[in-house]
């Protein structure tokens, strides 16, 4: 994904600055994985990007109100990128509470207050056939959410887990998120790619009685095929573990009452057929085992037929 919402400004031989509004964190960084493709590759958000690239502090789809950062090209094989983004920079001040203790601006306000993220990526190519991306994100979320758009923990409610089960939705949290993505091309037509991610969540509440923390992990591995059967047609086979709560301490709990914890798994396959330069059709299927990490949830299979128009 490129700078779809960010404008960049070369200021030196090796240094480029960028800034913009209405952006996603992932707009600033190379995806590395071949399954990312703006409606042209994987049919799920899970396979599309490392979840660390999605951490913003906002709810799913809200993105960043403003973002700025830099790209430093250390060498043709190595570059470092960093971004600071704020979810509600366009709101100058907090709104009055809707109800006592319920903020009218639950994600905060202002450029340097409220929900925000500092995200970095080191991208390097040790050989012509290997691409590697290493990510770190430090984020503050005004409410108890992950801010990735990938699980129910992103939003939460007074009756569901949020980023930390057992902790109120209105509790602010801090995240330290680490991720790595690798793409190894066996040949011009076949690649093995995957990622791993870990998110460490701590409460940021002024109430000393809360003292909560929890950890989420996720991983994915898949095979990607270029020009399969016909030139311009791509396909993917993907397997992995969606975000899953692996530990909890203090006021946080591993799961809400009634949840039967079990490792979730995601299986996906798709084939993109290029009709012409402007139209592609992608049939695919997804199977989810223990959705949301709960064995009480039935195994779910979803068929997809996507049509993408490019102009």
C-alpha positions in Angstrom: 0.0 0.0 0.0 1.4 3.4 -0.9 0.8 6.9 0.1 -2.9 6.9 -0.7 -3.7 9.5 1.9 -0.2 11.0 2.7 1.7 13.5 0.7 5.5 13.1 0.7 8.2 15.7 0.4 11.8 14.8 -0.5 14.1 17.1 1.6 17.5 15.4 1.2 19.2 12.7 -0.8 18.1 10.0 1.7 15.3 11.7 3.6 11.7 12.1 2.7 9.0 13.7 5.0 5.3 12.9 4.7 2.0 14.3 6.2 -1.7 14.0 5.6 -5.2 13.6 6.9 -7.7 10.8 6.9 -4.9 8.2 6.7 -4.3 4.7 8.0 -1.0 3.7 9.7 -0.4 1.2 6.9 -0.4 4.0 4.3 3.1 4.9 5.5 4.8 1.5 5.3 5.5 -1.2 2.6 3.3 -4.2 3.2 6.1 -6.8 2.4 3.5 -9.6 2.2 2.3 -10.4 -1.3 -1.2 -10.9 0.0 -1.8 -7.1 0.3 -3.2 -5.6 -2.8 -6.0 -3.0 -2.5 -8.8 -5.4 -3.5 -6.6 -7.4 -5.8 -5.2 -10.1 -3.4 -6.3 -11.7 -0.1 -10.1 -11.6 0.6 -9.6 -11.1 4.4 -8.1 -8.3 6.5 -6.3 -11.0 8.5 -4.2 -12.1 5.6 -3.8 -8.7 4.1 -1.4 -7.1 6.6 0.5 -7.7 9.8 -1.9 -6.5 12.6 0.7 -4.2 14.1 0.3 -2.1 10.9 -3.3 -1.6 11.8 -2.9 -0.4 15.4 -4.1 3.3 15.5 -6.1 3.8 18.7 -9.2 4.4 16.6 -12.2 2.1 16.0 -12.4 0.0 12.9 -12.5 2.3 9.8 -11.9 5.6 11.7 -8.2 5.8 10.8 -6.1 8.8 11.8 -7.3 12.4 11.6 -3.8 13.5 11.0 -0.4 11.9 10.5 3.2 12.9 9.8 6.5 11.1 9.6 9.7 10.4 7.7 11.5 7.8 5.5 15.2 7.5 5.8 16.9 5.5 3.1 19.9 4.0 4.8 20.8 2.1 1.6 19.1 0.7 -1.5 18.4 -2.5 0.6 17.5 -0.8 3.9 15.1 2.0 5.0 13.6 3.2 8.2 10.2 4.8 8.4 8.3 6.3 11.3 4.9 7.9 11.8 3.0 9.9 14.4 -0.8 9.9 14.1 -3.7 11.2 16.1 -7.2 9.9 15.9 -9.1 13.0 16.7 -6.7 15.9 16.0 -9.6 17.7 14.2 -11.5 18.0 17.5 -9.9 21.0 19.4 -11.3 20.0 22.8 -13.2 17.4 24.7 -17.0 17.4 24.4 -19.2 17.3 27.5 -19.9 13.9 29.0 -23.0 12.2 27.5 -23.7 10.6 30.9 -21.7 10.8 34.1 -18.3 9.1 33.4 -19.2 8.5 29.7 -17.1 10.9 27.5 -18.7 12.7 24.5 -15.4 12.3 22.8 -14.4 8.7 23.8 -11.3 8.6 21.6 -10.0 12.0 22.9 -9.2 15.2 21.1 -6.4 17.5 20.1 -3.1 16.8 18.2 -1.1 15.7 21.2 -3.8 14.3 23.4 -6.4 11.6 23.0 -5.9 8.4 21.1 -2.6 8.4 19.2 0.1 6.1 17.8 3.9 6.2 17.1 4.6 3.5 14.5 7.9 2.5 12.9 9.1 0.0 10.3 12.6 -1.2 9.3 12.4 -2.7 5.9 15.4 -4.5 4.4 16.2 -6.9 1.5 19.2 -9.1 2.4 18.9 -10.9 -1.0 17.0 -10.3 -4.2 14.5 -13.0 -3.2 13.8 -12.0 0.4 12.0 -9.0 1.9 11.7 -8.4 5.6 9.8 -5.8 7.6 10.2 -5.3 11.4 7.5 -3.2 13.1 7.1 -1.5 16.5 4.1 0.7 17.5 3.5 2.5 20.8 0.0 3.7 21.1 -2.4 5.3 23.7 -6.1 4.5 23.5 -8.6 6.6 25.4 -10.9 3.6 25.8 -10.3 -0.1 26.3 -9.9 -1.2 22.6 -7.1 -2.7 20.5 -7.7 -0.4 17.5 -6.9 -2.9 14.8 -10.3 -3.6 13.2 -9.7 -7.4 13.5 -11.5 -8.6 16.6 -14.4 -7.8 18.9 -11.8 -6.6 21.3 -11.4 -3.5 19.1 -14.6 -2.0 20.2 -15.9 -3.8 23.3 -18.8 -2.6 25.4 -19.8 -2.7 29.0 -20.8 -6.3 28.3 -17.8 -7.6 26.3 -14.1 -8.0 26.6 -12.5 -4.9 24.9 -8.7 -5.1 24.9 -8.7 -6.3 28.5 -11.5 -8.6 29.6 -12.8 -7.7 33.1 -11.9 -4.0 32.7 -14.4 -1.3 31.9 -14.7 0.1 28.3 -13.9 3.6 29.5 -10.5 2.6 30.9 -7.6 4.1 28.8 -4.9 1.6 27.7 -1.4 1.7 26.3 -0.1 -0.8 23.8 3.5 -1.8 22.9 3.1 -3.8 19.7 5.9 -5.8 17.9 5.7 -7.5 14.5 7.7 -9.1 11.7 6.9 -10.0 8.1 8.9 -12.1 5.7 8.4 -12.7 2.0 10.6 -15.4 0.3 10.3 -15.8 -3.4 11.3 -19.3 -4.5 10.9 -18.1 -8.1 9.3 -15.2 -10.0 6.0 -17.1 -9.7 6.0 -18.7 -6.2 6.5 -17.1 -2.8 6.3 -18.2 0.8 5.3 -15.4 3.1 4.2 -14.9 6.7 4.1 -12.7 9.8 4.1 -12.8 13.6 2.8 -10.2 16.0 2.6 -9.6 19.7 0.6 -6.8 21.5 1.3 -6.0 25.1 -1.6 -4.0 26.6 -1.5 -2.1 30.0 -4.1 0.0 31.6 -3.4 3.7 31.7 -6.1 4.5 34.3 -5.4 7.0 37.1 -7.2 4.6 39.4 -4.5 2.5 41.2 -7.0 -0.3 41.8 -7.2 -1.2 38.1 -3.5 -2.3 37.5 -4.4 -4.5 34.5 -2.4 -6.0 31.6 -2.9 -8.5 28.9 -1.1 -9.9 25.8 -2.4 -10.8 22.3 -0.5 -12.8 19.7 -1.1 -13.6 16.0 0.7 -15.3 13.1 0.1 -16.2 9.5 1.9 -18.3 6.8 0.9 -18.7 3.2 1.9 -19.5 -0.4 1.4 -16.9 -3.1 1.3 -17.7 -6.9 1.9 -15.2 -9.7 0.6 -15.8 -13.2 -1.1 -19.1 -12.2 -2.6 -20.8 -15.2 -2.7 -17.5 -17.1 -0.5 -14.4 -17.0 -2.0 -11.8 -14.7 -3.9 -14.3 -12.5 -2.7 -14.6 -8.9 -3.7 -17.0 -6.1 -3.1 -17.6 -2.4 -3.3 -20.3 0.2 -3.2 -19.0 3.8 -3.2 -20.5 7.3 -2.8 -18.8 10.7 -3.9 -17.7 14.1 -6.0 -14.5 14.4 -5.4 -12.3 17.4 -5.8 -14.3 20.6 -5.4 -13.3 24.2 -2.6 -15.4 25.6 -2.1 -13.9 29.1 -3.7 -11.6 31.6 -2.9 -10.2 35.0 -4.2 -7.8 37.6 -7.8 -6.7 37.0 -7.7 -8.2 33.5 -9.0 -11.7 32.9 -8.3 -14.1 30.0 -12.0 -14.2 28.9 -15.4 -13.1 29.8 -17.8 -15.3 31.7 -19.2 -18.1 29.5 -16.3 -18.2 27.1 -14.7 -21.5 26.4 -11.1 -20.5 25.5 -9.6 -22.3 22.4 -7.0 -21.3 19.9 -8.6 -19.7 16.8 -7.4 -20.7 13.3 -8.0 -19.1 9.9 -7.8 -21.0 6.6 -8.2 -19.1 3.3 -7.8 -19.7 -0.4 -8.5 -17.4 -3.4 -7.8 -17.1 -7.1 -7.8 -13.7 -8.8 -8.8 -13.9 -12.5 -7.8 -10.8 -14.5 -10.6 -10.2 -17.0 -8.8 -7.1 -18.5 -6.7 -4.1 -17.4 -9.6 -2.7 -15.5 -11.6 -5.6 -14.1 -10.6 -8.6 -12.0 -12.8 -11.3 -10.4 -11.7 -13.2 -7.3 -13.5 -16.3 -6.0 -12.4 -17.5 -2.6 -13.3 -19.1 0.7 -12.5 -18.7 4.4 -12.9 -21.2 7.2 -12.7 -20.1 10.8 -12.1 -22.6 13.6 -13.0 -21.4 17.2 -13.9 -17.9 16.0 -12.9 -15.2 18.5 -11.0 -17.8 20.5 -14.2 -19.4 21.8 -14.9 -23.1 21.2 -18.6 -22.4 21.8 -18.7 -20.6 18.5 -19.3 -22.9 15.6 -16.7 -23.4 12.8 -17.7 -20.9 10.2 -17.1 -21.2 6.4 -17.6 -18.1 4.1 -17.6 -18.1 0.3 -16.6 -14.9 -1.4 -16.9 -13.6 -5.0 -15.2 -10.2 -5.4 -15.2 -8.0 -8.4 -12.6 -5.2 -8.6 -12.7 -2.3 -11.0 -9.5 -0.3 -11.5 -9.5 3.1 -13.2 
